[in-house]
Amino acid sequence: MVNLSIIIPHYNSVALLDKLLKSIPNSKEIQVIVVDDQSNGREKEEFLKLIMKFKKKNVEFHYNNTLNKSAGACRNIGLNQAIGKWLLFADSDDYFLEGFYDTLQAYFNTENDVIFFRPISIELDTGKVSDRHLTYTKILDEQKHGSPYSELLLRYRFYVPWSKLLKTSYVKNNDIFFDEVIASNDVMFSTKVGYYMSKFDVSERVIYCVTRSKGSLTRTVSNKVFDARLNVFINYYKFLKNNLRSQDFAFLNISSIGYLISSFRFGVRKGISVFIKLRLNKIRILDLKIFNPMTFGKKIFDFYRKKKKQKKYYTKVE
């Protein structure tokens, strides 16, 4: 019986994918699904070698041959191939911690829809602890301490698909799939996972490590990428506004001011068109907290500190 399906989208990172696959036990209980997103050049050749290396292991290799080149399309292909009772998602440049499968087995016979685990992250070039996981560990801490509205944060701010164990039947019965777009493909998937789940658990155990290396983060410098992120945000906003109680939606304090400000880097005309689009979709623009000098100052400080720290890790998308 296949207990677990692990879905991995891949693009031009064979060496790191090799490390990830080595971190997964070779067991008939585990189905590993790798979907290549049209890797090119030498990486395409290296990917073929990797297929031969793992051909006798519990790894299936598939290709995204659709016109929708994206991690979301790859993950959906993986979902359609998944036969395990449970699902995990991994990015091809990350890896699982030793003993992670033993940790998961304790949950295989539970009635939970989702189990959340604490992630960690490292900088590959230095080996030092990174900060990519901190947003999500903070959410889990809030849930652990029973903070007011903490469950809303867990359901609707845990945007990433990794570090969650999901029941396959739960995902498929609720028709939850990834957006096949070039950016933010996982936001609505995770939002719907949070909205539809009725039984869940939060574990203190760590099973997954997120990595960061030079060029591993994408800087939004093209209209196409910006528009994709904006459209997903609008869908996210409208989904929650239409489905949550008014007080719960108000607590999430969702505003589009960041998108509006960012749009002006593409020119005044772009900024005006984004403003009109937000208004037509009835998206709240202002976050009243920015009028608090302390809050505004902290946001600016945190933004530039993070930008400076992450600068070397960005790769441009033209």
N, C-alpha and C positions, 0 to 999 in steps of 0.2 A: 504493500500500500504506500502510495506517495503522500506523505504528510505535509510536505512543504514545497512550494514553487518559488524560486527566486528569480526575479525579472531584472535584467540588466541591459539598458540601452548603451550602445558603444559608438564612439566616433574618434578615430585617430589617436588612440591611447593604449596600444597593445601591451606595452610593458607593464603599465599599471593594471590593466585588465588581467594580465597573467597573475599578478600578485593577489588580486581579488579572488580569482578562481582557486588559487592555492589555499586561500583562507577558508574555503568551503569543504566540508567532509565529502569524500566520494562514497555516497550511500544511495541505495535504491529507494530510500525514504525521501530523498531530496531530488527535485527536478530543477536544474539550473537552465535558464533560458537567456541566451545572449542574442540581442538583435542589433545588427550592425546598421548604422545610419549612413550608408554610402561613404565609407572611409575611402581615402584616395592616396595616390602616390605610393611611397614605400610602405606606409602603414597598411595599405590594402594587401600588399604582399606578405607583410608580417602577420596580418590577421589570418591569412590562409595557412600559414605555418602553425599558428596557434590552434586552429581547428584540428590539424593533424596531431598536435601534441595532446589534445584532450579528447580525441575521438573515441577512446575506450573508457572515458569517464562518464559521469552523470551530467554531461553538459550538452545541450542542444544549441546549435548555431542557426540563426535565421537572418534574413536580410530584409531591410525596409526598401522594397522596390516600388513603393507608391510615389506619387508626385509630392506628397506631404513629407518633406525631409524635416524631421524634428524628433526630439526625445519622446514627445507625447505619442507620436505615431508608433515608435518602436515599443513603447510600453503597452500600447493597445494591442499590438501584434502579440506581445508576450502574454497579455491577459487572455487572448483568444486561444493560446496554446496551453495555458496553465491547467493542470489536472490535480494539483495538490489540494489538500483540505485547507491549507493556510497559505498566505502570500507574504513575501517580503520583496521590497524594492531596494536596489542598490545602484549607485552611480559607478561607472567603470573605473574611476580613479580613487575610489574609497576601498575599504576592506572590513571584514568582520573580525571580531576579536576571538581569540582561542577559547573554545568551550561554549560559543554562542548557541550552538544547536542543543546542547544539554540544558541551557537556560530556557530555550523555547519549548522543549518537550513538556515542561511542567504545565503549559497552557493548552496543549493540544486537545485535551478532553474537557475543556471548560466551555461555558455557554457564551463567552465574550464574543463581541463582534470585532473589537479592536483591543490590542494591548500596546501601550506606549512604553518605550524604553529610553533611558537617558543616553544621549549620544556624547561622544567626545570628538575633538578635532585636533589635527597637528599641521604644522608647516613642514612640507616635505624637504625644503631646502635647508632648514635648520634643525628639524626634529623637535622643535619647541611646541608647546601647547598653543593652539590657535584660538580664535574667538568665534569661529563659525557656528559653534554649537550653543553658545551662551543664550541666545534668544529662546531656544527651546528648553534648555535646562531650567531657565527662569520660569517658564510656563509650568513645567512639571513641579517645580518647587511651590508655586502658588497653589496648585492642585493638592499637593501633599499637605500643606498647612491649612487647607480649607478656607482660603481667602475668599471674600465675597466675589461672586461672579467668576471665580477661577475656572469653572467648567466651561464658560463661554470662551475663554481664552484657549483652553485646550481644544475645544471643538473648531474654532474659527480663526485661530492665529498660528496653529501648528501647520504651516503651509506645505512643508516638505513631505514626500511620501516615505522617506527612509526612517529607520528606527521605530517602525510600527509593524506589528504583526496583525494581519487582517484575515478574517475568515473569507475564503474564496466565495462561498455561496452568498454571503452578505453583500459583497461587492457586486457580484453578477446579478443577483436578484433585484438590486436597487439600480441596475443599469448605470453604474458609476464608471466612467472612462475618462481618459485624459484629453485635454484640448490638443488638437494637432496643429499647434502654432509654433512660431520660432522662438517665443519667449513666454515665460510664466505658464507653461503647459500643465503644471501640477497644482496650481492654486484652486481651481474649481473641483478637481478630483478630491483634494484634501478637505475642501469646504463641504462637499457632499458626504464624504466619509464622516465628518463631524456631525453633520445635520441628521443623518439617518441612523447613526449608531444608538442603540438602546442600552447595551451592556458593554462595559469596558473596564479595563484595569490599567493601573500605572505601576510600573516596576522600577525599583531602584537600581536594577542591574544594567550594565552597559554591554551592548552586543555589537556596536557599529562605530567605526571611526571615519569621520569626514576629513578629507585632506585638502590642502590648498598649496598650489605650486604656481610658479610664474606662468601667467597666461590662462589660469584655470577659471578666472572670473571674467564675465563679459561686461564690457562697458557699453551702455546704450548710446551709440553715436549715430545711428541711422533712423530715419523716419519710420522705416519698416518695423524695426525692433520696438521703437517707442510706441507706435500705434498698436502693436500686438499686446504690449503690456497694458496700455490704456484700455483697450477693449476688454481684456480679461478683468481688469479692475472694475469697469462699469458692470460687467456681468456679476462679479462678486458682490458689489454693492447692492444691486437690484435683487439678487437672489436672497440675500440676508434681510433686506428691507421688506420684501414680500412675504418672508416665511417666519421671521422672528417676532416675538412680542415687542411692542414699541419700546418698553423700558430696557429690554435686552439689547436691542439694536442701538439705542442711545448710549448704553454703557460702552459698546465697542468703539464709539467716537470715530467713525470712519469719515475722512474728508479727502478731497482730491487736490488740496492746495499744492502738494508736492509735485503732482503731475502737471498742474497748470504752470508752476514756476519753471519746471524742467522744459516745458514745451517751447519757451521763448529762446532756448539755445538754437532752435531751428529758424528763428526769425519772428518778427512781430505778427506777420500774417498767420503763421502756424499757431502762435499763442492765442490769437483771436479765434481761430477755428476750433481750437481745443476748448476754449471757454464756452463757445456756442454749443458745442457737442455736449459738454457737461450739463449745461443749462437745459438743453432739449431732453436729456435723459433724467433730469431732476436729481442730479448728483450734488450733494452738499460740497461746497468748495472750501469754506473757511473752517478752521479748527479754532474755536474760541480760546483755547489754551495758549495760543501763540501771543495773545494780548497780555498774558502774564509775563512781565520782564524776566523773571527768574527762569520760567519754563522756556521762553524763547531763547534766552542766552545759552541755556544748557543744550537745547536742540542744535543750535549753531555750532557750539563747541564740540559736541559729540559727532556731528556730521563731518567737520573738517578733520578731526582727529582720526576718524575711521577712514576717510578718504586718503589721508596722508599715509596711514599704515598699510592700506590695501593697494596703493598705487602700482607697485611692482608686480602685483598678481593679475592685473587686468590685461585682457587682449581686446583690441578694437574689433568692432563689427561694422563694416562700412555699408 
